[in-house]
Amino acid sequence: MVSRKPSVVAFGAHPDDIEIGMGGTIAKLSAQGYDVNLVVATLPNFVEIDKKEERRNESTISAKVMGCKTPEFLDLTPDEITFGRRFVTKVDEIINRHKPEAVFTQWIGDSHQDHQALTKAVIAASRDLNNLFMYETTIPGGITEIAFRPQLYVDISATLDIKTNALDCFDSQKMRCGHLWVDAIVGRCAYRGYQNNTKYAEAFEVIKVSRW
């Protein structure tokens, strides 16, 4: 019988959320042989430089850069990204289909309502899983009155270039967020690396972890 590759699922409310928070970790897991499944909840379409299909294409190319297959785009409307039975059921179906070893989602303390609703749904749907982690909030924005608590560090020194190449796929966001956008994200990776005695790292807040 052919053995099944270990699976992980990473959820992001919007294209680029996953790359910002954990692009280096995604590339590392993919290189280690994991079946990495990316799920994007909605495709923004609210300004001239932020068109829906452009965001889909950027995310698809970025996934290839990180060594992943095309993300699963739920294409939910803003009104559908609310915490409730319908959204939880949709996330539940994804998790049951992939049977992941670990699930990653956005930090629940983020200031963006879509990020909060997504993570509440993921936590509810992952109630029977052993390994559930939240990646760090988006740049720019995301600042709230509570602080992200880095508890798990992943050394991404060897995959930082892949992370930055993945971020470079998002021309719409480089235009919207400014020329320092990627530099700011790399700067945070350097800061987390310094905390972790490595050159670059990504940090996660642990909801549940089971080891040994």
Helices and strands as residue ranges (DSSP letters): E 7-12, H 17-31, E 35-40, H 52-65, E 72-73, G 78-80, H 85-98, E 102-106, H 113-125, E 132-135, E 152-155, H 160-167, H 171-177, H 181-195, E 201-208
